[in-house]
């Protein structure tokens, strides 16, 4: 339900444009920073909650996220774009234990009605526009990386 906390045991994914992917294939901390777009600053970092999808395997979850992204990015997804997978609890703990202000982030369910509908859409809350270090700390917790463009 909208506003519910995503459980610490669950996983989230973040779309990362090719420019946010390092040469070695790892994800840059820039992928986990709020953006300012045409005078509008993002309120939270958009992610997708995998367990909310109710799939039987990680492959099915990633395939569904790839489909959602393909529908959102009507101009197409570049082959260099990636999906970063994170464990909620590990990420929140790492940021809290390693940030100067012991930052307490929250991951909340933020379902989007669309178009296209995105029932697993969620957000990492508690970030500020100037939080470069926090973005780097989040990037350190990426567990897996997948192509953003489905086959």
MODELLER restraints for C-alpha pairs under 7 A, 6 or more apart:
rsr = mdl.restraints
at = mdl.atoms
rsr.add(forms.Gaussian(group=physical.xy_distance, feature=features.Distance(at['CA:1:A'], at['CA:109:A']), mean=6.57, stdev=0.5))
rsr.add(forms.Gaussian(group=physical.xy_distance, feature=features.Distance(at['CA:2:A'], at['CA:109:A']), mean=5.17, stdev=0.5))
rsr.add(forms.Gaussian(group=physical.xy_distance, feature=features.Distance(at['CA:2:A'], at['CA:110:A']), mean=5.19, stdev=0.5))
rsr.add(forms.Gaussian(group=physical.xy_distance, feature=features.Distance(at['CA:2:A'], at['CA:111:A']), mean=6.18, stdev=0.5))
rsr.add(forms.Gaussian(group=physical.xy_distance, feature=features.Distance(at['CA:3:A'], at['CA:108:A']), mean=5.29, stdev=0.5))
rsr.add(forms.Gaussian(group=physical.xy_distance, feature=features.Distance(at['CA:3:A'], at['CA:109:A']), mean=5.14, stdev=0.5))
rsr.add(forms.Gaussian(group=physical.xy_distance, feature=features.Distance(at['CA:3:A'], at['CA:110:A']), mean=6.23, stdev=0.5))
rsr.add(forms.Gaussian(group=physical.xy_distance, feature=features.Distance(at['CA:4:A'], at['CA:108:A']), mean=5.43, stdev=0.5))
rsr.add(forms.Gaussian(group=physical.xy_distance, feature=features.Distance(at['CA:4:A'], at['CA:109:A']), mean=5.34, stdev=0.5))
rsr.add(forms.Gaussian(group=physical.xy_distance, feature=features.Distance(at['CA:5:A'], at['CA:107:A']), mean=5.82, stdev=0.5))
rsr.add(forms.Gaussian(group=physical.xy_distance, feature=features.Distance(at['CA:5:A'], at['CA:108:A']), mean=4.46, stdev=0.5))
rsr.add(forms.Gaussian(group=physical.xy_distance, feature=features.Distance(at['CA:5:A'], at['CA:109:A']), mean=6.23, stdev=0.5))
rsr.add(forms.Gaussian(group=physical.xy_distance, feature=features.Distance(at['CA:6:A'], at['CA:107:A']), mean=5.60, stdev=0.5))
rsr.add(forms.Gaussian(group=physical.xy_distance, feature=features.Distance(at['CA:6:A'], at['CA:108:A']), mean=5.55, stdev=0.5))
rsr.add(forms.Gaussian(group=physical.xy_distance, feature=features.Distance(at['CA:6:A'], at['CA:109:A']), mean=6.30, stdev=0.5))
rsr.add(forms.Gaussian(group=physical.xy_distance, feature=features.Distance(at['CA:8:A'], at['CA:88:A']), mean=4.81, stdev=0.5))
rsr.add(forms.Gaussian(group=physical.xy_distance, feature=features.Distance(at['CA:8:A'], at['CA:89:A']), mean=3.95, stdev=0.5))
rsr.add(forms.Gaussian(group=physical.xy_distance, feature=features.Distance(at['CA:9:A'], at['CA:87:A']), mean=6.79, stdev=0.5))
rsr.add(forms.Gaussian(group=physical.xy_distance, feature=features.Distance(at['CA:9:A'], at['CA:88:A']), mean=6.47, stdev=0.5))
rsr.add(forms.Gaussian(group=physical.xy_distance, feature=features.Distance(at['CA:9:A'], at['CA:89:A']), mean=6.08, stdev=0.5))
rsr.add(forms.Gaussian(group=physical.xy_distance, feature=features.Distance(at['CA:10:A'], at['CA:51:A']), mean=6.34, stdev=0.5))
rsr.add(forms.Gaussian(group=physical.xy_distance, feature=features.Distance(at['CA:10:A'], at['CA:87:A']), mean=5.99, stdev=0.5))
rsr.add(forms.Gaussian(group=physical.xy_distance, feature=features.Distance(at['CA:10:A'], at['CA:88:A']), mean=5.90, stdev=0.5))
rsr.add(forms.Gaussian(group=physical.xy_distance, feature=features.Distance(at['CA:11:A'], at['CA:49:A']), mean=6.07, stdev=0.5))
rsr.add(forms.Gaussian(group=physical.xy_distance, feature=features.Distance(at['CA:11:A'], at['CA:50:A']), mean=5.70, stdev=0.5))
rsr.add(forms.Gaussian(group=physical.xy_distance, feature=features.Distance(at['CA:11:A'], at['CA:51:A']), mean=6.82, stdev=0.5))
rsr.add(forms.Gaussian(group=physical.xy_distance, feature=features.Distance(at['CA:11:A'], at['CA:85:A']), mean=6.83, stdev=0.5))
rsr.add(forms.Gaussian(group=physical.xy_distance, feature=features.Distance(at['CA:11:A'], at['CA:86:A']), mean=5.57, stdev=0.5))
rsr.add(forms.Gaussian(group=physical.xy_distance, feature=features.Distance(at['CA:11:A'], at['CA:87:A']), mean=4.46, stdev=0.5))
rsr.add(forms.Gaussian(group=physical.xy_distance, feature=features.Distance(at['CA:11:A'], at['CA:88:A']), mean=5.60, stdev=0.5))
rsr.add(forms.Gaussian(group=physical.xy_distance, feature=features.Distance(at['CA:12:A'], at['CA:47:A']), mean=6.12, stdev=0.5))
rsr.add(forms.Gaussian(group=physical.xy_distance, feature=features.Distance(at['CA:12:A'], at['CA:48:A']), mean=5.23, stdev=0.5))
rsr.add(forms.Gaussian(group=physical.xy_distance, feature=features.Distance(at['CA:12:A'], at['CA:49:A']), mean=4.55, stdev=0.5))
rsr.add(forms.Gaussian(group=physical.xy_distance, feature=features.Distance(at['CA:12:A'], at['CA:50:A']), mean=5.67, stdev=0.5))
rsr.add(forms.Gaussian(group=physical.xy_distance, feature=features.Distance(at['CA:12:A'], at['CA:85:A']), mean=5.80, stdev=0.5))
rsr.add(forms.Gaussian(group=physical.xy_distance, feature=features.Distance(at['CA:12:A'], at['CA:86:A']), mean=5.42, stdev=0.5))
rsr.add(forms.Gaussian(group=physical.xy_distance, feature=features.Distance(at['CA:12:A'], at['CA:87:A']), mean=6.44, stdev=0.5))
rsr.add(forms.Gaussian(group=physical.xy_distance, feature=features.Distance(at['CA:12:A'], at['CA:88:A']), mean=6.66, stdev=0.5))
rsr.add(forms.Gaussian(group=physical.xy_distance, feature=features.Distance(at['CA:13:A'], at['CA:47:A']), mean=5.39, stdev=0.5))
rsr.add(forms.Gaussian(group=physical.xy_distance, feature=features.Distance(at['CA:13:A'], at['CA:48:A']), mean=5.18, stdev=0.5))
rsr.add(forms.Gaussian(group=physical.xy_distance, feature=features.Distance(at['CA:13:A'], at['CA:49:A']), mean=6.77, stdev=0.5))
rsr.add(forms.Gaussian(group=physical.xy_distance, feature=features.Distance(at['CA:13:A'], at['CA:83:A']), mean=6.14, stdev=0.5))
rsr.add(forms.Gaussian(group=physical.xy_distance, feature=features.Distance(at['CA:13:A'], at['CA:84:A']), mean=5.28, stdev=0.5))
rsr.add(forms.Gaussian(group=physical.xy_distance, feature=features.Distance(at['CA:13:A'], at['CA:85:A']), mean=4.46, stdev=0.5))
rsr.add(forms.Gaussian(group=physical.xy_distance, feature=features.Distance(at['CA:13:A'], at['CA:86:A']), mean=6.22, stdev=0.5))
rsr.add(forms.Gaussian(group=physical.xy_distance, feature=features.Distance(at['CA:14:A'], at['CA:46:A']), mean=6.90, stdev=0.5))
rsr.add(forms.Gaussian(group=physical.xy_distance, feature=features.Distance(at['CA:14:A'], at['CA:47:A']), mean=4.79, stdev=0.5))
rsr.add(forms.Gaussian(group=physical.xy_distance, feature=features.Distance(at['CA:14:A'], at['CA:48:A']), mean=6.70, stdev=0.5))
rsr.add(forms.Gaussian(group=physical.xy_distance, feature=features.Distance(at['CA:14:A'], at['CA:83:A']), mean=5.54, stdev=0.5))
rsr.add(forms.Gaussian(group=physical.xy_distance, feature=features.Distance(at['CA:14:A'], at['CA:84:A']), mean=5.17, stdev=0.5))
rsr.add(forms.Gaussian(group=physical.xy_distance, feature=features.Distance(at['CA:14:A'], at['CA:85:A']), mean=6.71, stdev=0.5))
rsr.add(forms.Gaussian(group=physical.xy_distance, feature=features.Distance(at['CA:15:A'], at['CA:82:A']), mean=6.12, stdev=0.5))
rsr.add(forms.Gaussian(group=physical.xy_distance, feature=features.Distance(at['CA:15:A'], at['CA:83:A']), mean=4.74, stdev=0.5))
rsr.add(forms.Gaussian(group=physical.xy_distance, feature=features.Distance(at['CA:15:A'], at['CA:84:A']), mean=6.57, stdev=0.5))
rsr.add(forms.Gaussian(group=physical.xy_distance, feature=features.Distance(at['CA:15:A'], at['CA:148:A']), mean=6.89, stdev=0.5))
rsr.add(forms.Gaussian(group=physical.xy_distance, feature=features.Distance(at['CA:16:A'], at['CA:31:A']), mean=5.69, stdev=0.5))
rsr.add(forms.Gaussian(group=physical.xy_distance, feature=features.Distance(at['CA:16:A'], at['CA:81:A']), mean=5.71, stdev=0.5))
rsr.add(forms.Gaussian(group=physical.xy_distance, feature=features.Distance(at['CA:16:A'], at['CA:82:A']), mean=5.14, stdev=0.5))
rsr.add(forms.Gaussian(group=physical.xy_distance, feature=features.Distance(at['CA:16:A'], at['CA:83:A']), mean=5.87, stdev=0.5))
rsr.add(forms.Gaussian(group=physical.xy_distance, feature=features.Distance(at['CA:16:A'], at['CA:84:A']), mean=6.99, stdev=0.5))
rsr.add(forms.Gaussian(group=physical.xy_distance, feature=features.Distance(at['CA:17:A'], at['CA:81:A']), mean=4.45, stdev=0.5))
rsr.add(forms.Gaussian(group=physical.xy_distance, feature=features.Distance(at['CA:17:A'], at['CA:82:A']), mean=6.46, stdev=0.5))
rsr.add(forms.Gaussian(group=physical.xy_distance, feature=features.Distance(at['CA:18:A'], at['CA:80:A']), mean=4.50, stdev=0.5))
rsr.add(forms.Gaussian(group=physical.xy_distance, feature=features.Distance(at['CA:18:A'], at['CA:81:A']), mean=4.18, stdev=0.5))
rsr.add(forms.Gaussian(group=physical.xy_distance, feature=features.Distance(at['CA:18:A'], at['CA:82:A']), mean=6.85, stdev=0.5))
rsr.add(forms.Gaussian(group=physical.xy_distance, feature=features.Distance(at['CA:20:A'], at['CA:27:A']), mean=6.12, stdev=0.5))
rsr.add(forms.Gaussian(group=physical.xy_distance, feature=features.Distance(at['CA:20:A'], at['CA:28:A']), mean=5.27, stdev=0.5))
rsr.add(forms.Gaussian(group=physical.xy_distance, feature=features.Distance(at['CA:20:A'], at['CA:30:A']), mean=6.18, stdev=0.5))
rsr.add(forms.Gaussian(group=physical.xy_distance, feature=features.Distance(at['CA:20:A'], at['CA:31:A']), mean=5.49, stdev=0.5))
rsr.add(forms.Gaussian(group=physical.xy_distance, feature=features.Distance(at['CA:21:A'], at['CA:27:A']), mean=4.69, stdev=0.5))
rsr.add(forms.Gaussian(group=physical.xy_distance, feature=features.Distance(at['CA:21:A'], at['CA:28:A']), mean=5.78, stdev=0.5))
rsr.add(forms.Gaussian(group=physical.xy_distance, feature=features.Distance(at['CA:22:A'], at['CA:28:A']), mean=6.16, stdev=0.5))
rsr.add(forms.Gaussian(group=physical.xy_distance, feature=features.Distance(at['CA:27:A'], at['CA:139:A']), mean=6.25, stdev=0.5))
rsr.add(forms.Gaussian(group=physical.xy_distance, feature=features.Distance(at['CA:28:A'], at['CA:139:A']), mean=6.30, stdev=0.5))
rsr.add(forms.Gaussian(group=physical.xy_distance, feature=features.Distance(at['CA:29:A'], at['CA:135:A']), mean=4.57, stdev=0.5))
rsr.add(forms.Gaussian(group=physical.xy_distance, feature=features.Distance(at['CA:29:A'], at['CA:136:A']), mean=3.96, stdev=0.5))
rsr.add(forms.Gaussian(group=physical.xy_distance, feature=features.Distance(at['CA:29:A'], at['CA:138:A']), mean=6.95, stdev=0.5))
rsr.add(forms.Gaussian(group=physical.xy_distance, feature=features.Distance(at['CA:29:A'], at['CA:139:A']), mean=5.05, stdev=0.5))
rsr.add(forms.Gaussian(group=physical.xy_distance, feature=features.Distance(at['CA:30:A'], at['CA:135:A']), mean=6.23, stdev=0.5))
rsr.add(forms.Gaussian(group=physical.xy_distance, feature=features.Distance(at['CA:32:A'], at['CA:45:A']), mean=6.99, stdev=0.5))
rsr.add(forms.Gaussian(group=physical.xy_distance, feature=features.Distance(at['CA:32:A'], at['CA:135:A']), mean=4.58, stdev=0.5))
rsr.add(forms.Gaussian(group=physical.xy_distance, feature=features.Distance(at['CA:32:A'], at['CA:138:A']), mean=6.73, stdev=0.5))
rsr.add(forms.Gaussian(group=physical.xy_distance, feature=features.Distance(at['CA:32:A'], at['CA:139:A']), mean=6.90, stdev=0.5))
rsr.add(forms.Gaussian(group=physical.xy_distance, feature=features.Distance(at['CA:33:A'], at['CA:129:A']), mean=6.96, stdev=0.5))
rsr.add(forms.Gaussian(group=physical.xy_distance, feature=features.Distance(at['CA:33:A'], at['CA:131:A']), mean=6.73, stdev=0.5))
rsr.add(forms.Gaussian(group=physical.xy_distance, feature=features.Distance(at['CA:33:A'], at['CA:132:A']), mean=6.68, stdev=0.5))
rsr.add(forms.Gaussian(group=physical.xy_distance, feature=features.Distance(at['CA:33:A'], at['CA:135:A']), mean=5.31, stdev=0.5))
rsr.add(forms.Gaussian(group=physical.xy_distance, feature=features.Distance(at['CA:34:A'], at['CA:42:A']), mean=5.74, stdev=0.5))
rsr.add(forms.Gaussian(group=physical.xy_distance, feature=features.Distance(at['CA:34:A'], at['CA:44:A']), mean=6.84, stdev=0.5))
rsr.add(forms.Gaussian(group=physical.xy_distance, feature=features.Distance(at['CA:34:A'], at['CA:45:A']), mean=6.14, stdev=0.5))
rsr.add(forms.Gaussian(group=physical.xy_distance, feature=features.Distance(at['CA:34:A'], at['CA:128:A']), mean=6.87, stdev=0.5))
rsr.add(forms.Gaussian(group=physical.xy_distance, feature=features.Distance(at['CA:34:A'], at['CA:129:A']), mean=5.37, stdev=0.5))
rsr.add(forms.Gaussian(group=physical.xy_distance, feature=features.Distance(at['CA:35:A'], at['CA:41:A']), mean=5.89, stdev=0.5))
rsr.add(forms.Gaussian(group=physical.xy_distance, feature=features.Distance(at['CA:35:A'], at['CA:42:A']), mean=5.81, stdev=0.5))
rsr.add(forms.Gaussian(group=physical.xy_distance, feature=features.Distance(at['CA:35:A'], at['CA:129:A']), mean=6.87, stdev=0.5))
rsr.add(forms.Gaussian(group=physical.xy_distance, feature=features.Distance(at['CA:36:A'], at['CA:42:A']), mean=6.38, stdev=0.5))
rsr.add(forms.Gaussian(group=physical.xy_distance, feature=features.Distance(at['CA:44:A'], at['CA:123:A']), mean=5.53, stdev=0.5))
rsr.add(forms.Gaussian(group=physical.xy_distance, feature=features.Distance(at['CA:44:A'], at['CA:124:A']), mean=5.48, stdev=0.5))
rsr.add(forms.Gaussian(group=physical.xy_distance, feature=features.Distance(at['CA:44:A'], at['CA:125:A']), mean=4.95, stdev=0.5))
rsr.add(forms.Gaussian(group=physical.xy_distance, feature=features.Distance(at['CA:44:A'], at['CA:127:A']), mean=6.72, stdev=0.5))
rsr.add(forms.Gaussian(group=physical.xy_distance, feature=features.Distance(at['CA:45:A'], at['CA:123:A']), mean=5.18, stdev=0.5))
rsr.add(forms.Gaussian(group=physical.xy_distance, feature=features.Distance(at['CA:45:A'], at['CA:124:A']), mean=4.95, stdev=0.5))
rsr.add(forms.Gaussian(group=physical.xy_distance, feature=features.Distance(at['CA:45:A'], at['CA:125:A']), mean=6.79, stdev=0.5))
rsr.add(forms.Gaussian(group=physical.xy_distance, feature=features.Distance(at['CA:46:A'], at['CA:122:A']), mean=6.00, stdev=0.5))
rsr.add(forms.Gaussian(group=physical.xy_distance, feature=features.Distance(at['CA:46:A'], at['CA:123:A']), mean=4.69, stdev=0.5))
rsr.add(forms.Gaussian(group=physical.xy_distance, feature=features.Distance(at['CA:46:A'], at['CA:124:A']), mean=6.68, stdev=0.5))
rsr.add(forms.Gaussian(group=physical.xy_distance, feature=features.Distance(at['CA:47:A'], at['CA:121:A']), mean=5.96, stdev=0.5))
rsr.add(forms.Gaussian(group=physical.xy_distance, feature=features.Distance(at['CA:47:A'], at['CA:122:A']), mean=5.17, stdev=0.5))
rsr.add(forms.Gaussian(group=physical.xy_distance, feature=features.Distance(at['CA:47:A'], at['CA:123:A']), mean=5.49, stdev=0.5))
rsr.add(forms.Gaussian(group=physical.xy_distance, feature=features.Distance(at['CA:48:A'], at['CA:120:A']), mean=5.23, stdev=0.5))
rsr.add(forms.Gaussian(group=physical.xy_distance, feature=features.Distance(at['CA:48:A'], at['CA:121:A']), mean=4.54, stdev=0.5))
rsr.add(forms.Gaussian(group=physical.xy_distance, feature=features.Distance(at['CA:48:A'], at['CA:122:A']), mean=5.37, stdev=0.5))
rsr.add(forms.Gaussian(group=physical.xy_distance, feature=features.Distance(at['CA:49:A'], at['CA:120:A']), mean=5.09, stdev=0.5))
rsr.add(forms.Gaussian(group=physical.xy_distance, feature=features.Distance(at['CA:49:A'], at['CA:121:A']), mean=6.36, stdev=0.5))
rsr.add(forms.Gaussian(group=physical.xy_distance, feature=features.Distance(at['CA:49:A'], at['CA:122:A']), mean=6.25, stdev=0.5))
rsr.add(forms.Gaussian(group=physical.xy_distance, feature=features.Distance(at['CA:50:A'], at['CA:61:A']), mean=6.11, stdev=0.5))
rsr.add(forms.Gaussian(group=physical.xy_distance, feature=features.Distance(at['CA:50:A'], at['CA:120:A']), mean=6.94, stdev=0.5))
rsr.add(forms.Gaussian(group=physical.xy_distance, feature=features.Distance(at['CA:52:A'], at['CA:120:A']), mean=5.78, stdev=0.5))
rsr.add(forms.Gaussian(group=physical.xy_distance, feature=features.Distance(at['CA:53:A'], at['CA:61:A']), mean=6.75, stdev=0.5))
rsr.add(forms.Gaussian(group=physical.xy_distance, feature=features.Distance(at['CA:53:A'], at['CA:120:A']), mean=6.39, stdev=0.5))
rsr.add(forms.Gaussian(group=physical.xy_distance, feature=features.Distance(at['CA:55:A'], at['CA:61:A']), mean=5.91, stdev=0.5))
rsr.add(forms.Gaussian(group=physical.xy_distance, feature=features.Distance(at['CA:63:A'], at['CA:150:A']), mean=6.59, stdev=0.5))
rsr.add(forms.Gaussian(group=physical.xy_distance, feature=features.Distance(at['CA:66:A'], at['CA:148:A']), mean=5.71, stdev=0.5))
rsr.add(forms.Gaussian(group=physical.xy_distance, feature=features.Distance(at['CA:66:A'], at['CA:149:A']), mean=5.93, stdev=0.5))
rsr.add(forms.Gaussian(group=physical.xy_distance, feature=features.Distance(at['CA:66:A'], at['CA:150:A']), mean=5.43, stdev=0.5))
rsr.add(forms.Gaussian(group=physical.xy_distance, feature=features.Distance(at['CA:68:A'], at['CA:118:A']), mean=6.90, stdev=0.5))
rsr.add(forms.Gaussian(group=physical.xy_distance, feature=features.Distance(at['CA:70:A'], at['CA:76:A']), mean=6.59, stdev=0.5))
rsr.add(forms.Gaussian(group=physical.xy_distance, feature=features.Distance(at['CA:70:A'], at['CA:77:A']), mean=6.73, stdev=0.5))
rsr.add(forms.Gaussian(group=physical.xy_distance, feature=features.Distance(at['CA:71:A'], at['CA:116:A']), mean=6.35, stdev=0.5))
rsr.add(forms.Gaussian(group=physical.xy_distance, feature=features.Distance(at['CA:72:A'], at['CA:116:A']), mean=6.46, stdev=0.5))
rsr.add(forms.Gaussian(group=physical.xy_distance, feature=features.Distance(at['CA:77:A'], at['CA:149:A']), mean=5.92, stdev=0.5))
rsr.add(forms.Gaussian(group=physical.xy_distance, feature=features.Distance(at['CA:79:A'], at['CA:149:A']), mean=6.25, stdev=0.5))
rsr.add(forms.Gaussian(group=physical.xy_distance, feature=features.Distance(at['CA:81:A'], at['CA:147:A']), mean=6.36, stdev=0.5))
rsr.add(forms.Gaussian(group=physical.xy_distance, feature=features.Distance(at['CA:81:A'], at['CA:148:A']), mean=5.38, stdev=0.5))
rsr.add(forms.Gaussian(group=physical.xy_distance, feature=features.Distance(at['CA:82:A'], at['CA:145:A']), mean=6.48, stdev=0.5))
rsr.add(forms.Gaussian(group=physical.xy_distance, feature=features.Distance(at['CA:82:A'], at['CA:146:A']), mean=5.52, stdev=0.5))
rsr.add(forms.Gaussian(group=physical.xy_distance, feature=features.Distance(at['CA:82:A'], at['CA:147:A']), mean=4.54, stdev=0.5))
rsr.add(forms.Gaussian(group=physical.xy_distance, feature=features.Distance(at['CA:82:A'], at['CA:148:A']), mean=4.41, stdev=0.5))
rsr.add(forms.Gaussian(group=physical.xy_distance, feature=features.Distance(at['CA:83:A'], at['CA:145:A']), mean=5.63, stdev=0.5))
rsr.add(forms.Gaussian(group=physical.xy_distance, feature=features.Distance(at['CA:83:A'], at['CA:146:A']), mean=5.03, stdev=0.5))
rsr.add(forms.Gaussian(group=physical.xy_distance, feature=features.Distance(at['CA:83:A'], at['CA:147:A']), mean=5.99, stdev=0.5))
rsr.add(forms.Gaussian(group=physical.xy_distance, feature=features.Distance(at['CA:83:A'], at['CA:148:A']), mean=5.16, stdev=0.5))
rsr.add(forms.Gaussian(group=physical.xy_distance, feature=features.Distance(at['CA:84:A'], at['CA:142:A']), mean=6.13, stdev=0.5))
rsr.add(forms.Gaussian(group=physical.xy_distance, feature=features.Distance(at['CA:84:A'], at['CA:144:A']), mean=6.07, stdev=0.5))
rsr.add(forms.Gaussian(group=physical.xy_distance, feature=features.Distance(at['CA:84:A'], at['CA:145:A']), mean=4.71, stdev=0.5))
rsr.add(forms.Gaussian(group=physical.xy_distance, feature=features.Distance(at['CA:84:A'], at['CA:146:A']), mean=6.60, stdev=0.5))
rsr.add(forms.Gaussian(group=physical.xy_distance, feature=features.Distance(at['CA:85:A'], at['CA:142:A']), mean=5.71, stdev=0.5))
rsr.add(forms.Gaussian(group=physical.xy_distance, feature=features.Distance(at['CA:85:A'], at['CA:143:A']), mean=5.68, stdev=0.5))
rsr.add(forms.Gaussian(group=physical.xy_distance, feature=features.Distance(at['CA:85:A'], at['CA:144:A']), mean=5.16, stdev=0.5))
rsr.add(forms.Gaussian(group=physical.xy_distance, feature=features.Distance(at['CA:85:A'], at['CA:145:A']), mean=6.16, stdev=0.5))
rsr.add(forms.Gaussian(group=physical.xy_distance, feature=features.Distance(at['CA:86:A'], at['CA:141:A']), mean=6.32, stdev=0.5))
rsr.add(forms.Gaussian(group=physical.xy_distance, feature=features.Distance(at['CA:86:A'], at['CA:142:A']), mean=4.97, stdev=0.5))
rsr.add(forms.Gaussian(group=physical.xy_distance, feature=features.Distance(at['CA:86:A'], at['CA:143:A']), mean=5.49, stdev=0.5))
rsr.add(forms.Gaussian(group=physical.xy_distance, feature=features.Distance(at['CA:90:A'], at['CA:141:A']), mean=7.00, stdev=0.5))
rsr.add(forms.Gaussian(group=physical.xy_distance, feature=features.Distance(at['CA:91:A'], at['CA:138:A']), mean=6.01, stdev=0.5))
rsr.add(forms.Gaussian(group=physical.xy_distance, feature=features.Distance(at['CA:91:A'], at['CA:141:A']), mean=5.67, stdev=0.5))
rsr.add(forms.Gaussian(group=physical.xy_distance, feature=features.Distance(at['CA:92:A'], at['CA:104:A']), mean=6.98, stdev=0.5))
rsr.add(forms.Gaussian(group=physical.xy_distance, feature=features.Distance(at['CA:92:A'], at['CA:105:A']), mean=6.09, stdev=0.5))
rsr.add(forms.Gaussian(group=physical.xy_distance, feature=features.Distance(at['CA:94:A'], at['CA:137:A']), mean=6.99, stdev=0.5))
rsr.add(forms.Gaussian(group=physical.xy_distance, feature=features.Distance(at['CA:95:A'], at['CA:103:A']), mean=6.34, stdev=0.5))
rsr.add(forms.Gaussian(group=physical.xy_distance, feature=features.Distance(at['CA:95:A'], at['CA:134:A']), mean=6.63, stdev=0.5))
rsr.add(forms.Gaussian(group=physical.xy_distance, feature=features.Distance(at['CA:95:A'], at['CA:137:A']), mean=5.84, stdev=0.5))
rsr.add(forms.Gaussian(group=physical.xy_distance, feature=features.Distance(at['CA:95:A'], at['CA:138:A']), mean=6.64, stdev=0.5))
rsr.add(forms.Gaussian(group=physical.xy_distance, feature=features.Distance(at['CA:96:A'], at['CA:102:A']), mean=4.38, stdev=0.5))
rsr.add(forms.Gaussian(group=physical.xy_distance, feature=features.Distance(at['CA:96:A'], at['CA:103:A']), mean=4.79, stdev=0.5))
rsr.add(forms.Gaussian(group=physical.xy_distance, feature=features.Distance(at['CA:96:A'], at['CA:104:A']), mean=5.65, stdev=0.5))
rsr.add(forms.Gaussian(group=physical.xy_distance, feature=features.Distance(at['CA:99:A'], at['CA:134:A']), mean=6.85, stdev=0.5))
rsr.add(forms.Gaussian(group=physical.xy_distance, feature=features.Distance(at['CA:104:A'], at['CA:126:A']), mean=7.00, stdev=0.5))
rsr.add(forms.Gaussian(group=physical.xy_distance, feature=features.Distance(at['CA:105:A'], at['CA:124:A']), mean=6.68, stdev=0.5))
rsr.add(forms.Gaussian(group=physical.xy_distance, feature=features.Distance(at['CA:105:A'], at['CA:125:A']), mean=5.67, stdev=0.5))
rsr.add(forms.Gaussian(group=physical.xy_distance, feature=features.Distance(at['CA:105:A'], at['CA:126:A']), mean=4.91, stdev=0.5))
rsr.add(forms.Gaussian(group=physical.xy_distance, feature=features.Distance(at['CA:106:A'], at['CA:124:A']), mean=5.69, stdev=0.5))
rsr.add(forms.Gaussian(group=physical.xy_distance, feature=features.Distance(at['CA:106:A'], at['CA:125:A']), mean=5.09, stdev=0.5))
rsr.add(forms.Gaussian(group=physical.xy_distance, feature=features.Distance(at['CA:106:A'], at['CA:126:A']), mean=6.54, stdev=0.5))
rsr.add(forms.Gaussian(group=physical.xy_distance, feature=features.Distance(at['CA:107:A'], at['CA:122:A']), mean=6.89, stdev=0.5))
rsr.add(forms.Gaussian(group=physical.xy_distance, feature=features.Distance(at['CA:107:A'], at['CA:123:A']), mean=5.50, stdev=0.5))
rsr.add(forms.Gaussian(group=physical.xy_distance, feature=features.Distance(at['CA:107:A'], at['CA:124:A']), mean=4.47, stdev=0.5))
rsr.add(forms.Gaussian(group=physical.xy_distance, feature=features.Distance(at['CA:107:A'], at['CA:125:A']), mean=6.06, stdev=0.5))
rsr.add(forms.Gaussian(group=physical.xy_distance, feature=features.Distance(at['CA:108:A'], at['CA:122:A']), mean=5.59, stdev=0.5))
rsr.add(forms.Gaussian(group=physical.xy_distance, feature=features.Distance(at['CA:108:A'], at['CA:123:A']), mean=5.42, stdev=0.5))
rsr.add(forms.Gaussian(group=physical.xy_distance, feature=features.Distance(at['CA:108:A'], at['CA:124:A']), mean=6.60, stdev=0.5))
rsr.add(forms.Gaussian(group=physical.xy_distance, feature=features.Distance(at['CA:109:A'], at['CA:121:A']), mean=6.47, stdev=0.5))
rsr.add(forms.Gaussian(group=physical.xy_distance, feature=features.Distance(at['CA:109:A'], at['CA:122:A']), mean=4.22, stdev=0.5))
rsr.add(forms.Gaussian(group=physical.xy_distance, feature=features.Distance(at['CA:109:A'], at['CA:123:A']), mean=6.44, stdev=0.5))
rsr.add(forms.Gaussian(group=physical.xy_distance, feature=features.Distance(at['CA:110:A'], at['CA:121:A']), mean=5.33, stdev=0.5))
rsr.add(forms.Gaussian(group=physical.xy_distance, feature=features.Distance(at['CA:110:A'], at['CA:122:A']), mean=4.27, stdev=0.5))
rsr.add(forms.Gaussian(group=physical.xy_distance, feature=features.Distance(at['CA:110:A'], at['CA:123:A']), mean=6.22, stdev=0.5))
rsr.add(forms.Gaussian(group=physical.xy_distance, feature=features.Distance(at['CA:111:A'], at['CA:118:A']), mean=5.98, stdev=0.5))
rsr.add(forms.Gaussian(group=physical.xy_distance, feature=features.Distance(at['CA:111:A'], at['CA:119:A']), mean=4.55, stdev=0.5))
rsr.add(forms.Gaussian(group=physical.xy_distance, feature=features.Distance(at['CA:111:A'], at['CA:120:A']), mean=5.80, stdev=0.5))
rsr.add(forms.Gaussian(group=physical.xy_distance, feature=features.Distance(at['CA:111:A'], at['CA:121:A']), mean=4.72, stdev=0.5))
rsr.add(forms.Gaussian(group=physical.xy_distance, feature=features.Distance(at['CA:111:A'], at['CA:122:A']), mean=6.31, stdev=0.5))
rsr.add(forms.Gaussian(group=physical.xy_distance, feature=features.Distance(at['CA:112:A'], at['CA:118:A']), mean=4.91, stdev=0.5))
rsr.add(forms.Gaussian(group=physical.xy_distance, feature=features.Distance(at['CA:112:A'], at['CA:119:A']), mean=5.89, stdev=0.5))
rsr.add(forms.Gaussian(group=physical.xy_distance, feature=features.Distance(at['CA:112:A'], at['CA:121:A']), mean=6.11, stdev=0.5))
